[in-house]
Amino acid sequence: MSTLRKSHGIALIPVIVMMGFMMALGATLAVTVNMDTQTRGAVNATMTGFYAAEAGLNKGMGDYKNIFLAFRIPTGSDFSTHTFTLGTRSISYYLEDKTPSPVPQITIPSGQVFAGLNALQYDYTSNSTAKNLRGEPEATVGAEFLVGYIPLFQFLAFYMGDLEILPGADMTLNGRVHTNGNLYLNTETGRTLSIEDNPPNGIQTVQVSAKGDLYRGRKNTTACLGTVNIDKLENLVDPPLGLDSRTLDCVGGATSIMSASTIAAYKGSIVTQLESIAVPQPDIIARGAGEFWQKADLRIALVLNQVDQLPGAPAVVLPDSIEAQTVGGARDVAKTTSLQLFMTDVAWHNANSTLRGTMPIFYTDVPDAPGSTCTDAAPAGCNNATAAAYSDPATNRPTFSSNDRAYASNMGPLLGAGPQITNFDRDYRRGGFYNWREHKWMRLLNVNMSDLLRWNAANGNPFFNPGDTTDGGLVIFVTIVGPNSLVINNYGVRIFGSPSLQFPPAADPTGLTVVSDQAIYSLGDYNSVAWQPAALIGDSINILSNNYWNAPPCTTNCRNDRQSTLGLADVLRDATTTTMNAAFLGGVDVTVGATYNGGLENYPRFQEDWSGGGRTLFYQGSFVSLGQPFHVNGTWCGTGAGCNIYNPPIRTWNYDPRFNNVANLPPLTPRFVYVQQVLFTEDFK
């Protein structure tokens, strides 16, 4: 029994040990399961905290993006900590500025979109932390990102919407082309459009880029014609002689989207399907709130229906006022006094003006008096050359005080060839200009910009300090304030007599940007002598040639816009070769259905017959469009006598490579924004 019991006892020992092991194992498993549940709960809480912190980072990046889209630099409260609640968690995020001082100007490196362009680059970090109900941090995430501001005038052409380049004659374009829409390239049978580099003139690369697609062919029809050549980012010649050209062929004989394989053959010079980049809105040129108005050094306005007169005798009370204005839109009394002195300084004018005999600032009136035979619908043969077409006592519009001054001799030839004058007419109105594209008589404020710059420097700088480099140089805003200023109208600003914009200090090309919220007309050579960084920015851009006030056999019977009503075949509407060196920013029409907007080749609007005799528009600059015009709606209807608007010039147009140097950009050059993330960090608590 004892043996048995002993045996049983011996036998029971392993059972008891096993049972104890099993009990221990069960306890261990219970503890392990409990600990795993807690661990998974902690992991879940941590991951949820991470996602919450990431949500804060995304919200912060959205806030900061809006700052950059508004073309502001973060300041003050932009760097404050912001807090919001997400579920049971409190999320805090903030922005830090890591940008060196001064802000670095970089060249975007090769391999990136827009490589080779210059940019101002800012460096920021954004951090976000999620805390639980006990106020304990669960996760922190951060991102470092670079914000680049790239000048729009470093492109030959930069469009907000679809860009169509469809010339009817051979055309060569040098430089970069970008659109935030689709790009259409085409020409006519037997003609060639080339987009290429030009190393001898400082244009070393080519880029054709679009947010959307690249089409070979027209937008308004299915036609795919002619030859289109684009340089590749490749040079197989040693020594290098420039980039290799490749033909962009039509596919199937009709307008078609270029495939990825076709684009790849250009080795990077063609880029499509880009993310939309942030560009300024057209309201940057608005009077009052727009950036150019806010930062202008001088604001000149024609204020309609505000009675005024120039000092001196004979006194002439006029229905409309020409004045300088404050940023708030009120009359700047001191600068207006100086402006009137400039307008009546006969001695200086006779000795120095670029267009002697022509008042340096005046406005072009509309022939709408009761005695006028002129209408918008029937301009030909009207009596716009007589004072009776403008005088209207019933509306406080006095008779022109001198018919000769009003319509003829005031538009004299260039300095040295024309008669001096002994006294300016105190009436700063002149006869009417008819725009055949708009089918309207236009009310124009005319400014001799070269005379204004030089008179200011010669008379103690009453308007501005010519050496001021704030915002890159001088900004002059010229506008018309009237009942239709904010809608479709017949208003415009005309710059004339300005082949040279040189002003002290000549050794430092600070430059000049002329801006208007209305249509801009440039008459004659502009900035063709002693080059300065220059821009013309307006609702639309119109060009009149050197011949406009001097067309032979024009003497005194056709100047001052009398020829504007004539047929296109009349010799008095002939253009002559003209040179312009300025960046353009203006509105362009949109092609709708079969109605063509005229394309890049008709970005500047013409009013004369440029055909025949080698009449050429020599242009160096940049074509930028931020959308449609706000204040004109005349459509492009083609060339020739049928439309009676214009015949095109020989277009010798190029990007101005001097703009590659940031110091040579026009004052207040608008920029587009790109954001590049360079680092992401995460920290689990």
ZADREN-135108 format. One line per 2 residues: number of its first residue (from 1); for each residue x, y, z of C-alpha. Coordinates in pm, whole numbers, plus 50000, padded with zeros to 5 digits. Example, Ala and Ser with C-alpha at 12.3 -4.5 7.8 and 13.67 -1.06 7.14 Angstrom:
ZADREN-135108
1	51230,49550,50780 | 51367,49894,50714
This chain:
ZADREN-135108
1	50000,50000,50000 | 50270,50230,50090
3	50454,50142,49778 | 50142,50196,49585
5	50081,50513,49766 | 50438,50603,49709
7	50401,50514,49351 | 50083,50710,49334
9	50260,50983,49514 | 50546,50963,49274
11	50300,50955,48997 | 50106,51249,49136
13	50408,51476,49162 | 50435,51535,48787
15	50061,51594,48768 | 50069,51852,49042
17	50372,52018,48887 | 50201,52018,48549
19	49886,52154,48703 | 50092,52426,48870
21	50264,52499,48541 | 49934,52514,48366
23	49795,52742,48636 | 50103,52963,48602
25	50074,52954,48226 | 49708,53048,48248
27	49793,53337,48476 | 50070,53443,48243
29	49840,53422,47944 | 49581,53625,48128
31	49840,53889,48212 | 49974,53882,47855
33	49629,53921,47705 | 49559,54210,47939
35	49892,54375,47863 | 49839,54328,47485
37	49497,54486,47513 | 49651,54782,47690
39	49936,54803,47439 | 49701,54793,47145
41	49489,55058,47314 | 49798,55273,47362
43	49906,55216,47003 | 49558,55301,46881
45	49554,55613,47096 | 49897,55710,46966
47	49797,55654,46603 | 49475,55845,46656
49	49681,56124,46810 | 49914,56112,46512
51	49625,56144,46269 | 49484,56429,46475
53	49821,56607,46473 | 49844,56549,46098
55	49498,56705,46060 | 49631,57011,46243
57	49931,57023,46012 | 49702,57007,45708
59	49480,57280,45847 | 49781,57498,45914
61	49920,57439,45566 | 49582,57542,45426
63	49595,57867,45626 | 49952,57940,45517
65	49869,57858,45156 | 49605,58131,45158
67	49870,58380,45273 | 50095,58288,44982
69	49806,58285,44735 | 49733,58642,44843
71	50098,58719,44765 | 50166,58816,45124
73	50460,58720,45338 | 50357,58583,45682
75	50389,58847,45954 | 50273,58914,46310
77	49979,58696,46411 | 50046,58458,46122
79	50311,58306,46351 | 50078,58273,46653
81	49977,57932,46787 | 49628,57828,46675
83	49416,57570,46859 | 49107,57369,46769
85	48928,57057,46897 | 48899,56731,46707
87	48691,56471,46891 | 48837,56443,47241
89	49172,56592,47144 | 49310,56943,47145
91	49518,57030,46838 | 49770,57317,46829
93	49965,57429,46522 | 50202,57715,46444
95	50436,57847,46176 | 50806,57929,46209
97	51014,58138,45971 | 51354,57991,45885
99	51428,58230,45598 | 51775,58388,45605
101	51810,58765,45584 | 51824,58900,45322
103	51581,58671,45143 | 51792,58460,44906
105	51748,58493,44532 | 51805,58150,44385
107	51820,57992,44044 | 51591,57689,44034
109	51820,57389,43983 | 51814,57158,43682
111	51581,56862,43708 | 51298,57070,43853
113	51010,57228,43666 | 51102,57588,43578
115	51471,57507,43615 | 51690,57806,43538
117	51437,58067,43647 | 51524,58307,43926
119	51311,58316,44238 | 51290,58466,44584
121	51287,58167,44819 | 51138,58161,45170
123	51190,57877,45419 | 50921,57784,45675
125	50840,57503,45916 | 50492,57414,46036
127	50436,57208,46352 | 50123,57050,46498
129	50067,56870,46834 | 49771,56659,46949
131	49692,56635,47323 | 49455,56396,47501
133	49191,56480,47760 | 49458,56489,48032
135	49649,56751,47836 | 49928,56506,47756
137	50095,56529,47413 | 50031,56215,47211
139	50199,56304,46881 | 50375,56592,46710
141	50427,56623,46336 | 50611,56888,46141
143	50697,56985,45786 | 50957,57210,45632
145	50865,57370,45302 | 51011,57619,45059
147	50800,57892,44903 | 50930,58034,44579
149	50812,58356,44415 | 50895,58342,44043
151	50865,58661,43833 | 50605,58628,43556
153	50814,58845,43326 | 51076,58569,43300
155	50847,58402,43046 | 50807,58497,42683
157	50437,58417,42730 | 50247,58333,43049
159	49868,58286,43034 | 49609,58222,43301
161	49377,58043,43055 | 49418,57861,42725
163	49701,57989,42507 | 49678,57971,42129
165	49979,58044,41908 | 49850,58020,41553
167	50035,58272,41333 | 49945,58306,40968
169	50306,58392,40877 | 50643,58244,40971
171	50714,58318,41335 | 51005,58240,41568
173	50968,58270,41944 | 51261,58244,42185
175	51222,58148,42549 | 50964,57996,42782
177	50592,57957,42724 | 50346,57857,42998
179	49970,57835,43032 | 49751,57739,43325
181	49511,57597,43068 | 49560,57410,42741
183	49816,57505,42476 | 49737,57505,42103
185	50015,57529,41842 | 49953,57566,41469
187	50025,57779,41165 | 49918,57787,40801
189	50013,57566,40507 | 50368,57642,40398
191	50439,57842,40715 | 50655,57758,41018
193	50620,57834,41387 | 50940,57775,41585
195	50994,57790,41961 | 51365,57779,42021
197	51664,57902,42216 | 51885,58190,42108
199	52227,58158,42278 | 52387,58466,42114
201	52111,58678,42274 | 52128,58512,42615
203	51834,58271,42578 | 51988,57937,42664
205	51684,57717,42714 | 51330,57644,42602
207	51032,57528,42802 | 50678,57477,42680
209	50455,57395,42977 | 50084,57364,43048
211	49860,57274,43336 | 49641,57100,43082
213	49721,56938,42749 | 49926,57031,42446
215	49727,57030,42124 | 49875,57031,41775
217	49620,57226,41575 | 49364,57499,41624
219	49109,57538,41902 | 48838,57712,41699
221	48849,57453,41417 | 48987,57103,41364
223	49259,57228,41127 | 49615,57108,41185
225	49839,57277,40930 | 50189,57405,40863
227	50507,57318,41052 | 50569,57355,41425
229	50924,57310,41556 | 51023,57305,41923
231	51375,57270,42059 | 51451,56966,42272
233	51652,56993,42591 | 51930,56818,42407
235	52235,56921,42211 | 52415,56660,42004
237	52664,56899,41849 | 53013,56952,41989
239	53088,57233,42047 | 52731,57330,42143
241	52555,57545,41890 | 52216,57554,42053
243	51944,57304,42133 | 51829,57051,41874
245	51498,57121,41706 | 51225,56861,41658
247	50906,56887,41453 | 50575,56849,41635
249	50373,56665,41373 | 49999,56665,41317
251	49823,56340,41405 | 49552,56226,41168
253	49534,56566,40997 | 49321,56724,41270
255	49360,56895,41607 | 49475,56636,41859
257	49631,56601,42202 | 50000,56518,42199
259	50071,56181,42362 | 50309,56117,42650
261	50552,55940,42415 | 50554,56236,42178
263	50621,56476,42465 | 50895,56251,42607
265	51089,56281,42282 | 51157,56647,42366
267	51376,56548,42661 | 51200,56777,42908
269	51140,57093,42704 | 50766,57011,42691
271	50582,56953,43020 | 50206,56902,43050
273	49960,56812,43327 | 50136,57039,43574
275	49975,57114,43904 | 49804,57451,43887
277	50040,57716,44014 | 49917,58014,44210
279	49909,58330,44001 | 49795,58685,44081
281	49433,58771,44010 | 49341,59042,43757
283	49225,59271,44039 | 49588,59350,44123
285	49546,59637,43874 | 49223,59766,44028
287	49205,60132,44126 | 49179,60164,44502
289	49241,59817,44643 | 49485,59678,44386
291	49850,59635,44476 | 49975,59863,44198
293	49746,60146,44306 | 49841,60101,44670
295	50214,60112,44598 | 50222,60367,44315
297	50463,60660,44340 | 50226,60883,44141
299	49856,60845,44057 | 49719,61057,43770
301	49343,61058,43708 | 49104,61212,43461
303	48797,61270,43679 | 48490,61304,43460
305	48217,61552,43552 | 48438,61736,43801
307	48477,62098,43693 | 48834,62231,43690
309	49071,62474,43520 | 49441,62534,43473
311	49601,62837,43642 | 49679,63145,43434
313	49501,63337,43163 | 49290,63309,42965
315	49081,63120,43217 | 48894,62821,43075
317	48659,62629,43301 | 48645,62265,43190
319	48390,61994,43271 | 48649,61731,43362
321	48954,61743,43588 | 49307,61609,43546
323	49462,61564,43890 | 49702,61366,44105
325	49534,61150,44368 | 49615,61007,44707
327	49599,60635,44781 | 49249,60702,44918
329	49133,60847,44585 | 49114,61210,44699
331	49286,61497,44520 | 49651,61528,44619
333	49663,61906,44631 | 50042,61948,44630
335	50103,61703,44348 | 49809,61836,44146
337	49959,62185,44167 | 50287,62043,44033
339	50099,61852,43763 | 49935,62172,43642
341	50272,62351,43642 | 50410,62068,43427
343	50116,62098,43186 | 50171,62475,43142
345	50553,62504,43155 | 50593,62645,42803
347	50960,62742,42836 | 51070,62395,42947
349	50846,62232,42690 | 50983,62430,42395
351	51340,62352,42496 | 51307,61989,42599
353	50987,61811,42495 | 51004,61494,42289
355	50699,61616,42094 | 50716,61994,42080
357	50386,62165,42018 | 50193,61889,42194
359	50056,61941,42540 | 50231,61687,42768
361	49908,61582,42939 | 49564,61619,42782
363	49252,61417,42724 | 49077,61309,42409
365	48712,61410,42415 | 48414,61234,42257
367	48223,61416,41979 | 47876,61380,42128
369	47747,61737,42140 | 47396,61805,42003
371	47559,61952,41692 | 47770,61642,41628
373	47713,61412,41331 | 47932,61144,41493
375	47795,60825,41641 | 47949,60499,41750
377	47766,60321,41470 | 47858,60571,41193
379	48194,60741,41249 | 48293,60795,40887
381	48227,61140,40746 | 48134,61289,41082
383	48231,61641,41193 | 48479,61539,41464
385	48728,61790,41317 | 48513,62084,41423
387	48453,62233,41765 | 48078,62202,41714
389	48106,61825,41758 | 48223,61871,42119
391	48073,62193,42253 | 47769,62136,42467
393	47672,62424,42697 | 47373,62225,42820
395	47610,61980,42991 | 47864,62239,43102
397	48098,62163,42813 | 48230,62496,42684
399	48332,62556,42327 | 48689,62461,42243
401	48878,62786,42280 | 49091,62736,41970
403	49005,62509,41682 | 49369,62498,41569
405	49491,62400,41913 | 49210,62149,41951
407	49261,61961,41629 | 49580,62036,41444
409	49902,62209,41547 | 49901,62067,41897
411	50022,61738,41748 | 50348,61872,41608
413	50645,61673,41480 | 50944,61572,41688
415	51164,61819,41873 | 51376,62033,41644
417	51145,62012,41346 | 50828,62175,41466
419	50726,62526,41566 | 50768,62647,41918
421	50465,62780,42095 | 50433,63096,42296
423	50152,62989,42525 | 49964,62671,42594
425	49594,62664,42535 | 49430,62639,42878
427	49186,62393,42728 | 49338,62046,42779
429	49076,61870,42567 | 49148,61745,42214
431	48951,61589,41931 | 48808,61237,41919
433	48967,60896,41858 | 48757,60615,41711
435	48835,60251,41789 | 48708,60022,41512
437	48743,59707,41721 | 48527,59846,42001
439	48307,60044,41759 | 48325,60336,42001
441	48458,60687,42033 | 48719,60658,42308
443	48783,60896,42593 | 49162,60887,42641
445	49389,61042,42904 | 49719,61112,42724
447	50056,61137,42904 | 50401,61211,42762
449	50579,60982,43009 | 50931,61079,42904
451	50858,61449,42953 | 50700,61377,43292
453	51008,61190,43416 | 51253,61455,43297
455	51048,61756,43409 | 51015,61601,43756
457	51395,61560,43781 | 51456,61914,43654
459	51216,62073,43904 | 51312,61930,44241
461	51128,61596,44217 | 50781,61715,44323
463	50616,61390,44210 | 50863,61127,44333
465	51228,61062,44405 | 51367,60916,44079
467	51632,60727,44276 | 51376,60542,44490
469	51435,60168,44460 | 51139,60065,44676
471	50955,59785,44494 | 51231,59791,44234
473	51176,60143,44101 | 50897,60379,43999
475	50531,60286,43956 | 50295,60537,43791
477	49922,60464,43786 | 49710,60645,43524
479	49332,60611,43522 | 48993,60755,43433
481	48738,60800,43710 | 48390,60812,43566
483	48041,60660,43586 | 48150,60356,43382
485	48494,60294,43532 | 48396,59955,43673
487	48209,59820,43368 | 48249,59791,42991
489	48332,60142,42875 | 48506,60366,42623
491	48790,60477,42853 | 49162,60443,42793
493	49509,60576,42875 | 49757,60666,42600
495	50133,60694,42655 | 50320,60888,42386
497	50650,61063,42312 | 50854,60814,42515
499	51130,60646,42313 | 51350,60709,42616
501	51261,60658,42980 | 51603,60749,43107
503	51600,60947,43429 | 51850,60996,43709
505	52033,60802,43832 | 52116,60679,43481
507	52379,60433,43605 | 52121,60241,43811
509	51840,60113,43588 | 51568,60115,43852
511	51302,60118,43585 | 50942,60225,43537
513	50612,60040,43547 | 50308,60224,43405
515	49975,60079,43516 | 49610,60144,43440
517	49290,59967,43532 | 49163,60077,43189
519	49285,60002,42836 | 49642,60116,42761
521	49752,60261,42426 | 50121,60309,42352
523	50199,60547,42065 | 50539,60534,41891
525	50871,60388,42001 | 50877,60302,42370
527	51194,60258,42575 | 51397,60204,42257
529	51681,60439,42365 | 51890,60401,42684
531	51701,60089,42790 | 51535,60077,43131
533	51343,59791,43297 | 50990,59877,43189
535	50637,59737,43192 | 50299,59844,43060
537	50015,59691,43260 | 49651,59747,43182
539	49309,59605,43105 | 49423,59552,42745
541	49730,59660,42545 | 49700,59863,42221
543	49985,59977,41995 | 49996,60276,41759
545	50302,60318,41539 | 50552,60603,41499
547	50351,60715,41198 | 50027,60772,41380
549	50066,61149,41423 | 50305,61195,41132
551	50167,61000,40837 | 50265,61168,40507
553	50112,61365,40347 | 49977,61454,40691
555	50055,61815,40789 | 49807,61998,41009
557	49484,61857,40874 | 49497,61501,41003
559	49683,61491,41333 | 49510,61455,41665
561	49322,61137,41571 | 49132,61271,41271
563	49259,60976,41067 | 49103,60725,41307
565	48769,60744,41125 | 48917,60674,40780
567	48914,60347,40589 | 49205,60108,40635
569	49318,60161,40273 | 49369,60535,40330
571	49737,60633,40336 | 49677,60828,40655
573	49622,60499,40841 | 49954,60351,40731
575	50184,60239,41010 | 50564,60256,41014
577	50824,60037,41184 | 50813,60079,41561
579	51026,59946,41846 | 50901,59857,42194
581	51099,59726,42490 | 50860,59658,42777
583	50690,59369,42951 | 50315,59357,42886
585	50043,59247,43125 | 49692,59278,42987
587	49365,59100,42925 | 49294,58881,42622
589	48969,58749,42482 | 48870,58383,42500
591	48808,58165,42197 | 48448,58042,42214
593	48338,57786,41960 | 48441,57902,41615
595	48510,58259,41732 | 48889,58294,41750
597	49043,58535,42001 | 49339,58621,41774
599	49599,58419,41965 | 49933,58531,42105
601	50015,58691,41771 | 49735,58939,41836
603	49794,58992,42207 | 49874,59360,42136
605	49580,59524,41960 | 49650,59722,41644
607	49461,60011,41483 | 49659,60074,41162
609	49763,59920,40831 | 50103,59759,40892
611	50107,59562,40567 | 50357,59626,40290
613	50695,59795,40285 | 50851,59584,40559
615	50660,59755,40839 | 50778,59575,41150
617	50700,59577,41517 | 51028,59507,41693
619	50940,59389,42040 | 51141,59258,42333
621	50969,59179,42658 | 50715,58936,42797
623	50346,58869,42725 | 50144,58798,43041
625	49768,58757,43055 | 49575,58694,43375
627	49237,58660,43204 | 48982,58854,43001
629	48959,59235,42996 | 48705,59387,43232
631	48635,59707,43039 | 48646,59630,42664
633	48453,59364,42476 | 48525,59423,42106
635	48605,59086,41950 | 48886,59001,41712
637	48723,58978,41371 | 49027,58940,41146
639	49228,59170,40924 | 49165,59375,40612
641	48900,59614,40491 | 48610,59397,40604
643	48678,59473,40968 | 48860,59803,40905
645	49064,59753,41222 | 49420,59667,41111
647	49654,59469,40892 | 49930,59297,41090
649	50296,59399,41107 | 50598,59181,41050
651	50636,59044,41401 | 50993,59035,41526
653	50915,58944,41883 | 51138,58798,42151
655	51171,58752,42520 | 51402,59011,42673
657	51689,58808,42829 | 51784,59107,43045
659	51489,59002,43264 | 51687,58692,43363
661	51871,58922,43601 | 51633,59001,43888
663	51788,59349,43913 | 51662,59420,43560
665	51300,59329,43621 | 51042,59611,43599
667	50924,59753,43932 | 50659,59546,44111
669	50691,59260,43863 | 50409,59019,43958
671	50514,58671,44066 | 50357,58329,44078
673	50401,58100,44376 | 50516,57741,44403
675	50551,57539,44724 | 50792,57248,44765
677	50796,57026,45078 | 51149,56924,45172
679	51107,56748,45513 | 50842,56569,45720
681	50894,56475,46087 | 50688,56278,46339
683	50727,56226,46714 | 50514,55977,46912
685	50491,56043,47288
